[in-house]
Amino acid sequence: MATGRTGPALPPGRAHPAGSCHAQSPRSPHPSQQTGQSHRDKNSRLKNVSLFAPGGRHPASRTLPLTAYLISAATAVPGTAYPQTLIRDLLRAQPQMDRLAQRLIPSAFNASGIDTRYSVIPDYLGAGGPFFDAVSGQMLSPGTGLRNEVYTREVTPLFIDAGRRALEGSGLAPEDITHVVTVSCTGFFAPGPDYLVVRALGLPATTQRFHVGFMGCYAAFPALRMARAFCDADPQANVLVICAELCTLHVKVSPDPDDIVSSAVFADGAAAVVVSAQPPVTGRTALRFDAFETALTPPDQGEKDMAWTIGDQGYQMVLSSYVPRLIETHLHGAVGPLLHTLPGELAQAGEHIEHWAVHPGGRSILDKVEGSLGLSETQMHASREELRRYGNMSSATVLFILRDLLEEVRDGERVCAMAFGPGLTVESGLMTAVGASE
């Protein structure tokens, strides 16, 4: 098992040294997987899985020629940590907040389930900058161009740091990586992070590179499906997937209730995983990819409730208060096909899936998922803990949860991961722990 570990807690309102990344250090790397490597049984290369498509369609047989293994995970966060109370009080004190907003802000922040969020913006600690006037105490709203300049400068070390730690934890050498997939929806530049990661980590110039952009909070799942497809096509494939998001660059200072909700939950962070076509070496834990599913709510239910667009003063997030209710209404139809890939009675409900990695879009979303699927507090603990410690880091968040679960799972235990995003889109995946101690 190789996972990035959480570093020591940062005292409230403290910032790390300029230019530094607060990152989780992996364990010492093991020898390369090319030595002592176990091989799959040829008879296990093909398996038929019955999938039930949404909307009452008949089950269809889907053949998965191979599988893939998540063998390493690591994370990194920016150097500035903000207690939730600090941002709450600062936002409430802004002159544009009317009396209704001043009542909503404490309610939204206090009920968020978040203690700390990390940001690439140190301005709010008092020194000021393009996002905060230290003299007047007002939060500023710079143009999109300036925000993207900050994104380009600050996201690069996060991509590289998370990627390096995941690679070191995998036991692979840089030349073993065949593909890089980067993910982000909070900024753009070219040559992009995929290029910079290859250069910074010393990966081969022939490494195939891909970037998943502007998909939102569920984007880790398309990236993981891509990684599995690469592994299906090449039994020697090793794919480095990195998600990095700087959501706090686009916080909107507004009395609108939806903007207040967004201001209360979004944060910055990066997470990386290594996905391999080869199973883990003896004594190491991995998550085997069993199945993935994607589903959309009806076009008149959710399309306008969660959206992400580019404006003149940053990106505009639409996250209405109806989203948790929409997820509750459509959750069974969205994850039903995934659960039907399980044998026998396991397909009836999620009580036999030991671990759940649910994207914490907010505490109310986790509450709806837990209640709708009949999950226990223990099953939801990892998701709630990541929300508490880091907030909603968009696409990176579910990988933070999987990083922690790699340290907890036992051999044969199942993990169900899911995330929600614009559309409304529901992505989910089923995994099984292999190589872990019982």
C-alpha positions in Angstrom: 0.0 0.0 0.0 1.2 3.5 -0.8 -0.7 6.5 0.2 0.2 10.2 0.9 -0.3 10.9 4.5 -1.8 13.9 6.2 0.8 16.2 7.7 0.5 17.8 11.1 -2.5 20.0 11.7 -1.9 23.7 10.9 -2.8 26.1 13.7 -5.8 28.3 12.8 -5.0 31.2 10.5 -1.4 30.2 9.9 0.2 30.1 6.5 3.0 27.9 5.3 6.1 29.6 3.9 5.5 31.3 0.5 5.7 29.0 -2.4 5.4 25.9 -0.3 2.9 23.1 -0.5 1.4 21.4 2.5 1.4 17.8 1.3 1.1 14.3 2.6 4.3 12.4 2.5 4.1 8.8 1.2 5.8 5.9 2.8 9.2 4.9 1.6 8.9 3.5 -1.9 9.1 -0.2 -2.4 11.3 -1.8 -5.1 10.0 -1.5 -8.7 7.0 -3.6 -9.5 8.9 -5.0 -12.4 10.7 -7.3 -9.9 8.8 -10.1 -8.2 5.7 -9.1 -10.2 2.8 -11.5 -10.0 0.8 -12.1 -13.1 -2.9 -12.5 -13.7 -4.4 -15.9 -14.3 -5.2 -15.9 -18.0 -8.7 -17.4 -17.2 -9.5 -14.2 -15.2 -8.8 -11.8 -18.1 -12.4 -11.9 -19.3 -15.5 -11.6 -17.3 -19.1 -10.9 -18.1 -21.0 -8.4 -15.9 -24.7 -7.9 -16.0 -25.6 -4.2 -16.1 -29.0 -2.7 -15.7 -29.3 0.6 -17.5 -31.3 3.5 -16.1 -34.8 4.0 -17.2 -36.0 0.4 -17.1 -33.9 -0.9 -20.0 -33.2 -4.6 -20.2 -29.9 -5.8 -18.8 -27.1 -5.9 -21.3 -23.9 -8.0 -21.2 -20.8 -6.0 -21.0 -17.4 -7.6 -21.4 -14.5 -6.2 -19.5 -11.4 -7.8 -21.1 -9.0 -6.8 -18.3 -9.0 -4.7 -15.2 -6.8 -2.1 -13.6 -5.5 -1.4 -10.1 -5.2 1.9 -8.2 -1.8 1.2 -6.6 -0.9 4.5 -5.0 -2.5 7.8 -3.9 -1.1 11.1 -2.6 -2.4 14.6 -2.0 -1.2 18.2 -1.7 -2.8 21.4 -0.5 -1.7 25.0 -0.6 0.2 26.7 2.2 -2.6 28.8 3.6 -5.2 27.3 5.9 -8.3 29.2 6.8 -10.5 28.3 9.8 -14.1 28.2 8.6 -15.0 30.8 11.3 -12.5 33.4 9.9 -14.0 33.4 6.4 -17.5 33.3 7.8 -16.9 36.5 9.8 -15.1 38.2 7.0 -17.8 37.5 4.5 -20.5 38.6 6.8 -18.8 42.0 7.4 -18.8 42.9 3.7 -20.8 46.1 3.0 -22.9 44.5 0.2 -24.4 41.9 2.6 -28.0 42.8 3.4 -29.8 41.7 6.6 -31.0 38.5 5.1 -27.5 37.6 3.9 -26.1 38.4 7.4 -28.5 35.8 8.8 -27.8 33.2 6.1 -24.0 33.4 6.3 -23.6 32.1 9.9 -26.2 29.4 9.2 -24.5 28.2 6.0 -21.0 28.2 7.5 -21.9 26.7 10.9 -23.8 23.9 9.3 -21.2 23.1 6.6 -19.5 20.3 8.5 -16.2 22.0 7.6 -13.4 23.1 10.1 -10.7 24.1 7.7 -10.2 25.0 4.1 -6.9 25.6 2.2 -6.4 28.3 -0.4 -3.7 29.7 -2.7 -4.9 33.2 -1.6 -3.1 34.4 1.6 -4.6 37.9 1.3 -7.4 37.4 3.9 -4.9 36.8 6.7 -4.4 40.6 6.8 -1.6 41.5 4.5 -4.0 42.2 1.6 -3.5 41.8 -2.1 -5.6 41.6 -5.3 -8.4 39.7 -3.5 -8.5 41.8 -0.2 -8.0 45.4 0.7 -6.3 45.3 4.1 -7.2 49.0 4.8 -10.9 48.9 4.2 -11.3 45.2 5.1 -13.2 44.6 1.8 -13.0 41.5 -0.2 -12.2 42.4 -3.8 -13.3 40.9 -7.1 -10.5 41.0 -9.7 -11.0 40.2 -13.3 -10.9 36.7 -14.8 -7.5 37.3 -16.5 -5.8 38.1 -13.2 -7.4 35.1 -11.5 -6.2 32.9 -14.3 -2.7 34.3 -13.9 -2.8 33.3 -10.2 -4.1 29.8 -11.3 -1.3 29.2 -13.7 1.3 30.2 -11.1 -0.1 28.4 -8.1 -1.7 25.2 -9.6 1.5 24.0 -11.2 3.4 23.1 -8.0 0.3 21.3 -6.7 0.0 19.2 -9.8 3.7 18.4 -9.7 3.9 17.7 -5.9 0.9 15.4 -5.8 2.1 13.6 -8.9 5.6 13.1 -7.6 4.4 11.7 -4.3 2.0 9.3 -6.0 4.8 8.1 -8.3 7.2 7.7 -5.4 4.6 5.7 -3.4 3.9 3.4 -6.3 7.3 1.8 -6.4 7.5 2.6 -10.1 10.3 4.5 -11.9 9.5 7.6 -14.0 10.2 5.6 -17.1 7.5 3.1 -16.2 4.7 5.7 -16.6 3.0 5.4 -20.0 0.2 7.9 -19.7 -0.6 11.1 -17.8 -4.1 12.4 -17.3 -4.6 15.8 -15.6 -7.9 17.2 -14.5 -9.0 20.7 -13.6 -12.0 23.0 -14.1 -10.7 26.2 -12.3 -8.3 27.5 -14.9 -6.6 27.1 -18.3 -3.1 27.5 -19.8 -1.0 25.8 -22.5 1.4 24.1 -22.6 -0.8 22.7 -19.8 -0.3 20.8 -16.6 0.0 17.5 -18.4 3.1 18.8 -20.2 4.6 20.4 -17.1 4.2 17.2 -15.1 6.0 15.2 -17.7 8.9 17.6 -17.7 9.1 18.1 -13.9 8.9 14.4 -13.0 11.4 13.3 -15.7 8.8 11.1 -17.5 9.6 9.9 -21.0 9.0 12.4 -23.8 6.8 9.7 -25.4 4.4 9.6 -22.4 0.9 10.0 -23.8 -0.8 13.1 -22.2 -4.5 14.0 -21.8 -6.3 16.8 -20.0 -9.9 16.6 -18.7 -11.1 20.2 -18.4 -14.1 22.0 -17.1 -16.2 19.0 -16.2 -16.6 19.9 -12.6 -16.7 17.9 -9.3 -17.2 14.5 -11.0 -14.3 14.7 -13.4 -12.0 12.3 -11.5 -14.3 9.5 -12.7 -13.8 10.1 -16.5 -10.1 10.3 -15.8 -10.2 6.9 -13.9 -12.2 5.3 -16.7 -9.6 6.6 -19.2 -6.9 5.0 -17.1 -8.7 1.7 -17.0 -9.2 1.9 -20.8 -5.5 2.4 -21.3 -4.7 -0.5 -19.1 -7.2 -2.7 -21.0 -5.4 -1.8 -24.2 -1.9 -2.3 -22.9 -0.9 -4.8 -20.2 2.2 -2.8 -19.4 0.3 0.5 -18.9 0.9 2.6 -15.8 -1.2 5.8 -15.7 -0.6 8.8 -13.5 -3.9 10.7 -12.9 -3.8 14.1 -11.2 -6.7 16.4 -10.2 -5.9 19.9 -9.0 -8.5 22.6 -8.3 -8.2 26.2 -7.1 -11.8 26.9 -6.3 -11.2 29.8 -4.0 -10.0 31.9 -6.9 -13.6 32.2 -8.0 -15.4 32.9 -4.7 -18.1 35.5 -5.4 -18.8 38.1 -2.7 -22.6 38.4 -3.1 -25.7 38.4 -0.9 -27.3 35.8 -3.2 -28.1 32.6 -1.2 -26.6 30.3 -3.8 -23.3 32.3 -3.8 -23.2 32.2 0.0 -23.5 28.4 -0.1 -20.7 28.2 -2.6 -18.5 30.5 -0.5 -19.0 28.2 2.5 -17.8 25.0 1.0 -15.2 25.3 -1.8 -11.5 25.0 -1.3 -8.2 24.3 -3.1 -6.2 21.0 -3.3 -4.7 18.4 -5.5 -4.7 14.6 -5.5 -2.9 12.0 -7.6 -3.2 8.3 -8.1 -1.2 5.7 -10.1 -3.4 3.2 -12.0 -1.6 0.1 -13.3 -2.6 -2.8 -15.5 -0.6 -5.1 -13.3 -1.8 -6.2 -9.8 0.2 -5.0 -6.8 3.2 -6.9 -5.6 2.9 -9.1 -2.6 2.4 -7.1 0.6 0.9 -4.0 -1.0 -2.7 -2.9 -1.1 -4.5 -1.7 -4.2 -8.1 -1.1 -5.3 -9.1 -3.2 -8.3 -11.5 -1.4 -10.6 -14.6 -3.6 -11.0 -17.2 -1.3 -12.7 -18.0 2.3 -13.5 -21.4 3.9 -14.3 -22.5 7.4 -15.4 -26.1 8.8 -15.3 -27.9 12.0 -16.0 -31.0 13.4 -14.3 -33.8 14.4 -16.7 -33.0 17.6 -18.6 -35.6 19.6 -16.7 -34.3 18.4 -13.3 -30.9 19.6 -12.4 -29.5 21.2 -15.5 -30.0 24.7 -14.2 -29.3 23.8 -10.5 -25.6 23.0 -10.9 -23.6 24.8 -13.5 -20.1 26.3 -14.0 -19.6 29.2 -16.5 -16.9 31.8 -17.2 -17.7 35.4 -16.3 -15.8 38.7 -16.3 -15.0 38.5 -12.6 -14.0 34.8 -12.4 -16.0 31.7 -13.0 -19.7 31.6 -12.0 -20.9 28.7 -9.9 -24.6 27.8 -9.8 -25.2 25.5 -6.8 -28.8 25.8 -5.8 -30.3 24.6 -2.5 -32.4 22.0 -4.5 -29.3 19.9 -5.4 -29.4 17.7 -2.3 -33.1 17.0 -2.9 -32.4 16.2 -6.6 -29.6 13.8 -5.7 -31.9 12.1 -3.2 -34.7 11.7 -5.8 -32.5 10.2 -8.5 -29.8 8.4 -6.6 -31.3 4.9 -6.7 -31.7 5.1 -10.5 -28.2 6.4 -10.9 -26.3 3.8 -8.8 -28.7 0.9 -9.4 -26.9 -0.3 -12.5 -23.6 -0.3 -10.6 -25.0 -2.3 -7.7 -26.5 -4.8 -10.1 -22.9 -5.8 -11.1 -22.7 -7.4 -7.7 -23.6 -11.1 -7.3 -26.9 -12.3 -5.7 -28.2 -10.4 -2.8 -25.4 -7.9 -2.8 -27.2 -6.1 -5.7 -30.2 -5.5 -3.5 -28.7 -2.7 -1.4 -25.4 -1.2 -0.3 -25.2 -2.7 3.1 -22.6 -5.2 2.0 -20.3 -2.6 0.6 -18.0 -1.8 3.5 -16.6 1.6 2.4 -18.1 4.5 0.6 -16.2 7.4 -1.0 -18.9 10.0 -1.6 -17.9 13.4 -3.0 -18.8 15.8 -0.2 -20.4 18.6 -2.2 -21.8 19.7 1.1 -23.0 18.2 4.4 -26.6 18.1 3.2 -25.6 16.0 0.1 -23.8 13.5 2.4 -26.9 13.4 4.6 -29.1 12.6 1.6 -26.9 9.9 0.3 -26.6 8.3 3.7 -30.3 8.3 4.3 -31.3 7.3 0.8 -29.0 4.3 0.6 -29.4 3.3 4.3 -25.7 3.7 5.0 -24.2 3.8 8.5 -22.1 6.6 10.1 -19.1 4.3 9.8 -19.6 3.8 6.1 -19.8 7.6 5.6 -17.0 8.5 8.0 -14.2 8.9 5.4 -16.3 11.2 3.3 -17.4 13.4 6.2 -13.9 13.5 7.6 -12.5 14.8 4.3 -15.2 17.5 4.2 -14.3 18.5 7.7 -10.6 18.8 7.1 -10.5 20.2 3.6 -13.9 21.3 2.3 -15.1 20.7 -1.3 -12.0 20.7 -3.6 -14.1 19.8 -6.7 -12.7 16.9 -8.7 -9.8 16.2 -6.3 -12.0 15.5 -3.3 -13.0 11.9 -4.0 -9.3 11.0 -4.6 -8.5 12.4 -1.1 -11.1 9.9 0.3 -9.7 7.0 -1.7 -6.2 7.9 -0.4 -7.5 7.4 3.2 -9.4 4.3 2.4 -6.3 2.6 1.0 -5.0 2.7 4.6 -8.2 1.2 6.0 -9.4 -1.5 3.6 -8.9 -5.2 4.1 -8.5 -7.8 1.4 -11.8 -8.4 -0.4 -13.6 -5.4 1.0 -15.5 -3.3 -1.5 -15.5 0.4 -2.0 -18.2 2.4 -3.8 -17.2 5.8 -4.9 -19.4 8.5 -6.4 -19.5 12.1 -7.3 -22.0 14.7 -8.6 -21.6 17.6 -11.0 -23.1 19.8 -13.6 -25.9 18.3 -15.6 -26.9 17.0 -13.1 -24.4 14.2 -13.6 -23.9 11.2 -11.2 -20.7 9.2 -11.6 -20.0 6.1 -9.6 -17.4 3.3 -9.4 -17.1 -0.1 -7.6 -13.7 -1.3 -6.4 -12.4 -4.2 -4.4 -9.4 -4.2 -2.1 -6.7 -6.7 -3.1 -3.4 -7.5 -1.4 -4.4 -6.0 2.0 -4.0 -7.9 5.2 -7.2 -9.5 6.5 
